[in-house]
Amino acid sequence: MSLDIEDRKTVGKDLLKIEEGYPIGMPVCRSLGEGLLECRSNIKHGIARVIFCLSGTQMIALNGSIKKTQQTPRQEIELALKRKWEMGL
């Protein structure tokens, strides 16, 4: 599912909040462990999640999805970890 322009702006603003104010906590950002963090954005169809990691002063987005369950699915975390590993982080 792709996001419309308003939802993309909402996600972008939340990522910017994290970038400018890190560390920032819930409801916008939380740790998933293993060096992964999650940005949570309220959009029209639920909650968008962007899993990211930090490398020095860089924020690296690894995976994104629309929330369908209470917890972040393990397969979404595994995919983000795989991408993190592939980048040598």
DOVOFI-743774 format. One record per residue (C-alpha): residue number from 1; residue in one letter; y, x, z. Coordinates in steps of 0.05 Angstrom, whole numbers. Layout:
// DOVOFI-743774
{n = NUM res = A y = Y x = X z = Z} .
...
This chain:
// DOVOFI-743774
{n = 1 res = M y = 0 x = 0 z = 0} .
{n = 2 res = S y = 67 x = 29 z = -19} .
{n = 3 res = L y = 130 x = 14 z = 21} .
{n = 4 res = D y = 191 x = -20 z = -7} .
{n = 5 res = I y = 259 x = 15 z = -3} .
{n = 6 res = E y = 279 x = -17 z = 64} .
{n = 7 res = D y = 214 x = 4 z = 97} .
{n = 8 res = R y = 220 x = 75 z = 68} .
{n = 9 res = K y = 291 x = 79 z = 97} .
{n = 10 res = T y = 265 x = 56 z = 165} .
{n = 11 res = V y = 210 x = 109 z = 165} .
{n = 12 res = G y = 260 x = 162 z = 142} .
{n = 13 res = K y = 309 x = 144 z = 197} .
{n = 14 res = D y = 254 x = 149 z = 250} .
{n = 15 res = L y = 232 x = 217 z = 223} .
{n = 16 res = L y = 304 x = 240 z = 226} .
{n = 17 res = K y = 310 x = 216 z = 299} .
{n = 18 res = I y = 250 x = 259 z = 316} .
{n = 19 res = E y = 276 x = 318 z = 276} .
{n = 20 res = E y = 345 x = 316 z = 309} .
{n = 21 res = G y = 322 x = 298 z = 380} .
{n = 22 res = Y y = 254 x = 330 z = 389} .
{n = 23 res = P y = 221 x = 324 z = 438} .
{n = 24 res = I y = 227 x = 249 z = 436} .
{n = 25 res = G y = 176 x = 200 z = 465} .
{n = 26 res = M y = 151 x = 130 z = 455} .
{n = 27 res = P y = 161 x = 83 z = 421} .
{n = 28 res = V y = 181 x = 129 z = 363} .
{n = 29 res = C y = 137 x = 190 z = 374} .
{n = 30 res = R y = 74 x = 209 z = 411} .
{n = 31 res = S y = 24 x = 266 z = 414} .
{n = 32 res = L y = -45 x = 256 z = 384} .
{n = 33 res = G y = -71 x = 323 z = 410} .
{n = 34 res = E y = -95 x = 383 z = 370} .
{n = 35 res = G y = -23 x = 398 z = 350} .
{n = 36 res = L y = -13 x = 331 z = 316} .
{n = 37 res = L y = 43 x = 281 z = 330} .
{n = 38 res = E y = 54 x = 211 z = 305} .
{n = 39 res = C y = 119 x = 178 z = 283} .
{n = 40 res = R y = 115 x = 102 z = 292} .
{n = 41 res = S y = 163 x = 58 z = 253} .
{n = 42 res = N y = 170 x = -18 z = 257} .
{n = 43 res = I y = 170 x = -45 z = 186} .
{n = 44 res = K y = 164 x = -115 z = 157} .
{n = 45 res = H y = 88 x = -115 z = 153} .
{n = 46 res = G y = 73 x = -82 z = 220} .
{n = 47 res = I y = 79 x = -10 z = 241} .
{n = 48 res = A y = 80 x = 50 z = 195} .
{n = 49 res = R y = 50 x = 114 z = 222} .
{n = 50 res = V y = 65 x = 184 z = 198} .
{n = 51 res = I y = 21 x = 239 z = 227} .
{n = 52 res = F y = 56 x = 306 z = 227} .
{n = 53 res = C y = 54 x = 375 z = 258} .
{n = 54 res = L y = 106 x = 427 z = 274} .
{n = 55 res = S y = 108 x = 497 z = 246} .
{n = 56 res = G y = 165 x = 537 z = 275} .
{n = 57 res = T y = 226 x = 494 z = 262} .
{n = 58 res = Q y = 192 x = 454 z = 207} .
{n = 59 res = M y = 164 x = 384 z = 212} .
{n = 60 res = I y = 105 x = 377 z = 164} .
{n = 61 res = A y = 81 x = 306 z = 146} .
{n = 62 res = L y = 6 x = 306 z = 137} .
{n = 63 res = N y = -14 x = 233 z = 130} .
{n = 64 res = G y = 15 x = 164 z = 131} .
{n = 65 res = S y = -13 x = 94 z = 139} .
{n = 66 res = I y = 3 x = 23 z = 161} .
{n = 67 res = K y = -22 x = 5 z = 230} .
{n = 68 res = K y = -81 x = -42 z = 230} .
{n = 69 res = T y = -112 x = -25 z = 297} .
{n = 70 res = Q y = -87 x = -11 z = 367} .
{n = 71 res = Q y = -107 x = 62 z = 365} .
{n = 72 res = T y = -97 x = 111 z = 308} .
{n = 73 res = P y = -164 x = 111 z = 271} .
{n = 74 res = R y = -203 x = 176 z = 279} .
{n = 75 res = Q y = -210 x = 182 z = 203} .
{n = 76 res = E y = -133 x = 184 z = 196} .
{n = 77 res = I y = -130 x = 240 z = 248} .
{n = 78 res = E y = -188 x = 277 z = 215} .
{n = 79 res = L y = -152 x = 275 z = 147} .
{n = 80 res = A y = -88 x = 301 z = 179} .
{n = 81 res = L y = -127 x = 357 z = 213} .
{n = 82 res = K y = -160 x = 376 z = 147} .
{n = 83 res = R y = -93 x = 380 z = 112} .
{n = 84 res = K y = -64 x = 420 z = 170} .
{n = 85 res = W y = -122 x = 469 z = 165} .
{n = 86 res = E y = -116 x = 474 z = 89} .
{n = 87 res = M y = -43 x = 494 z = 98} .
{n = 88 res = G y = -64 x = 549 z = 146} .
{n = 89 res = L y = -30 x = 518 z = 206} .
